[in-house]
Amino acid sequence: MKHVMTVSDMIRQTGIWLGMMVLLTGCAIKRPSRSVPIKVRFLDEYVVSPELKVDGLEIGGLSDLDFDGTYFYAVCDLPSTPAVFQFSMPLQGNQIDTVIFERGISIDGNSADFDHLFFDSEGLIYHPDKDIYTVSSEGSVKNGRDPFIAEVDSKGEVIDLYELPSHFDLGKKKGPRNNGVFEGLCDAFAGDGIWVATELPLKQDGKAPRVASTFSPVRFTHFDQENKRATRQFVYPLDRIRKFPLLPYGIKGVTAILEYGKDQFLVLERGFPAGYGKHGFRVLLYHADAGAADSTLDLHQLKGSKRDISVARKELVFDFNPDYS
């Protein structure tokens, strides 16, 4: 199997670079808005050899991307081999010259305090000042394994966990959906913590996106990095699936986020209606403004809530599949 890394652009804002990595992505809607404050230009893509290894770890299952000014970092989402990869990506003009994997760090989740963790790692932040990583995992909801956000040191050992609000607790009719939990992860622009976003709505919040229009709210949650507790949360509305699945499966959700200014986010959404093969994947990049969004941290359930909730405003920035139909 080939592992495809697509870098849409690298955007520098106050010393922070964003490299958007697209792995089996998809989604759909309208033309990019002309009023959004950020413009994105597709740069290049690079295919990594399926036989490539570094430090004994096979390169594959790459998810999310971070950059410290010199190296890029990606996390492996394969539960059998959780790992962090460090690599460089020299450019020649507007093209990727090559991708050089410098280091592979196997994540050890077997210590006595953390042996209950199930790694399906999706989000990654590297903190060069502490030489540690923040990693988000979807767990395995169908098998009763909790999602989590962990801090991992440079040797791959789990050293701490974030405290999740109770609405993320597993349950038959509440909590996260299987394979639809913590995908988006980024540093807070203010430098006071992190933001994490679920891929799909919680069960008690609303329906997962369908072809028919639905209210499909996902929660963006801010955590203080020192005490590891949630301090703020708002709702981001997902769009519907835009192509009818030919087989009984379709998905649409948030896969990556970046806060580049106070309450200003770039959000990557992907969707896939089954039955179209590789032509079914769709990905779009949105700008989201959460400045006027209400806090939902104290709301256990959004669906049926009597409270009017202001959600984040969103506009399309970049369509990776402009000829999608």
N, C-alpha and C positions, 0 to 999 in steps of 0.2 A: 504494500500500500504506500502510495506517495503521500508525503506530508507537505501541504501547500501553505506557505506563509505569504500573505499579501499585505504590503505596507501601503496604505492609502496616502499618507502624508506624515510629515513630522512637524508638529506645530510648537513653536517655542513661545511660552508665555511666562514671564518672570522667571526665566531660567529652567522651566520645565518643558520637556519635549514629550509629545504624544506620538507614538507610532501605532497606528491601527493595524492589528493583525486579524485577518479574516480566515477562519478555519471552518469549512463546510457551512457557509452562511447563506442567508436568503431573507426576503421580505418584499414589501411593495407599497406604493401609493402615488403621489402626485409629483409635479415638478418642484425642484428646489426653490425655496423662497428667496427673493432678492433683498429682503429686509433684515436677514439675520446678520449679526455682527462678525461672523467668522466665515471665511471662504476656505474650501478644502480642494486640493488638487491631487488626483491619483498620480502616484509616482512610479511604482514598479511592483513586480511580484517575483518570488524566488522559490524554486522547488528544491527541497532538501532530499538528498539520496536516502532511500529507506534502509540502506545498510550502515548508515553513519552512526558511530558510537562515540561517546566521550566519557572518560573515567569509568568505563565498563557499562555505561547506561545507554540504551538505544534511544536515539532522538525520535520522539513521537508523542502524540497526544498533546501537542503544545497548545496552551491556552493563556490568554492575556499577555500583556507586555508592559515592561517598565524600562526606564532609561536613566542612568545616573550621570550622564554627560560624557561617559567613555564607553560603557558596556550596556547592552540590552539584557533583560532578564525575562524568562518565560517559565511558567509552571506546567508540569505534566499532569493531565487530568485522568491518567490511567490508575485505577485503584490498586492494581497489582504492583506498580512501580512509581509511587509518588516521588517527585523530584523537582528541583529547580535547576534551570540551565542558564549559564552566563555565556553571552556571545557578542562578537563585534560584527558590524555590517558596513564595511567600507562602500562609499558611493563614488561612482564615476559619472560626473554630470548629474543627470536625473535618473540614473539606473543603479541598481544594486550590483556591485562588482562581484561580491561573494558574501557568504555568511560563514563566519569562523567561530565554531563552538569552542570556548576556552575551558569551561568547567561544568561538571555535572554534580549536583549535591543531592544525594538520596535522603529523603525525609524519613526519619525514624519515628513511627507512631507507636512503638512497643514499650515505652517506658511505663512504669507502674501507674503513674498518675494520668497517663493519656492513652492507655491501651484500648480504651473504649471508642476511640475515634475511627471513623471510616472516611478515608481520603478519596473524594472525587473532586479534586482541586480545580477551581475555575478562575479565581481572582488572585492577583499578586501585586504587592508593593514592596520595593526594596528601600530600606532606610540606611543610607550610607553612613550617617553619623553614628549609628549604633551597630552597623554591620549585621542587621537582622532583617527578616522578611515577615510581612503579614500575608497570610494565605487564607482564602475563603474556600470552604468545601460544602458541596450539596449534601454530603452524607449519603444515606440510602433510605429514603422515606418509606418505601415499600417493605423494607426489611427492619423498620423500626430503629434505624440508625440516624441520630440527630445531625442536622447541618451545624456548622460551627465556623468561627473565625479564630485563627490561631496565630501566635507569633513563633517563628522558627529561627534558631540561631544559624551561624555560618557553617556549623557542622551538620545541620539538618535535624537537630533535636528540638522538639516542641518544648517551649519554655513558659507559655502562658496562653490563656483562652479569654476571649471577650464574653461578657455577660449579655445574653440575648433577652430581649423583652419577651414576656410570656405568650404573646400572640404568635410567636414562632415555634411554640411547643407542638410536638406531633400529636395528632388525633385523627379519628375517623372522619369527622366532619369539620375539623378546624386545623389550622397550621398549614405548612407548606405542601405543595404538590411534589410528587416524586420527579426528580430531575428538573426541577423548576425553581431552585432556591437561590443561593448567593452566587451570581455570575459576575455582576459589576462590582468593582472595587477600586477605590482611588484615594489619594491623600486629599484632605480638606484644603481648600485654597488658603484659609487663614492659618494653616499650620498647627491647628489645635486638635487634630484627630483624623479620622478616616470616614469615608462614605461607602456604604455597601447597598446594592440594589438586588432585589429578587428578580429572577428571570420571568416568572409567572405570578399571577395574583395568589394570595393565600386563599385557602378554600372558603373561609368565612367572609372574604372580601368581595368576591365576584367570580364570574366565569372566565376561563381561559379564552383567548381570542378564537373566534370562529369566522366563517365566511360572512354570516349575518352579523350586523353591527351589535356589539355588546359593550358594556362598561367593564373594562378589564384593567383594574388599578393595580399597579405594583408599588411597593413601598421602598423609598430611598431613606436609609437610616444613617444618622451621624453618630459616631462613637467617640468619646474622649479617649485619647491614646494612653493617658496616664492611669485612669481608674478602670478603663475597659468597659464603661457603661454607656448606654444610649442617651443622647441629650436632645436630639431633634429627629423629626421624621416628616416626610411629606409624600403625597401621591403623584405618581406619573402615569398618565393614561396610555395604554397600548392601543395600537390600531388593529383593525380586523385583518384576518387572512384574506388576501385579495384574489386568490386563484382557487377554484374548487378542487379539492383533492380527488384523484382518481381511485385512490385506495382509502380505507377508513382510518386515516391519520393525517393530522396537520398540526403545526406548532408555530407560534409567533411570540417572541419575548426579547427582553433586554439581555445583552451579552457583554457589554463593556460601557464604562462611564468615565468621565473626567470632569472635575470641577476646575475650570480655568479662571474663574472670577467669582466673587461672592454671589452665591445662589445661581451661578451660570454654569450650565453643564453641556458637554457633548455626550450624546447617548447613542450607542450602536444597537439597533434592533435587527433581528434576523427572523426569517420565517421559512417554513418548508411545507408545502402541500404534497403529500406522498403520491407517487405514480408518474412523476415527470423525470425521474432520475436526477442527474446533476443539473438539469435545466429548471428544476423546481426551486433551487436555493435562491434566496433574495436577501439583500442586506442594504439598509439605509442608515445614514447618519443624521441625527437630529440635534438641534439646539433646544435646550430646555431652560426656561426661566422660572425659578422657584421662589423668587423674591416675594410674591404675594400668596404663595401656597400656605394653607393652614397646616398646623402641626397635628399629626395623627398618632403621636406616641402613646396617648392615653386611651385610644380607641382600640378595643380588642377586635371589633368587627366593623367593617365598612358597609357591607351589604345590608340594607334595611335600616341604616343609621338615620335617626331623625334630624341629625345635625347637618346643615349645609356645609359641604367641604369644598374649599377652593383648591384646585389642583394646579400642578405646574403647567405653564403654557409651553407648547412645543411647535417648532417649525422645521421643515426638512432642509438640511444643509447640502447633502451629497447623496446621490443615487449610484450605487455600485453597478446596477443592472439597468441602465436607461432604456434598453430595448426589450425589457421583460414584458411578456404578454401571455 
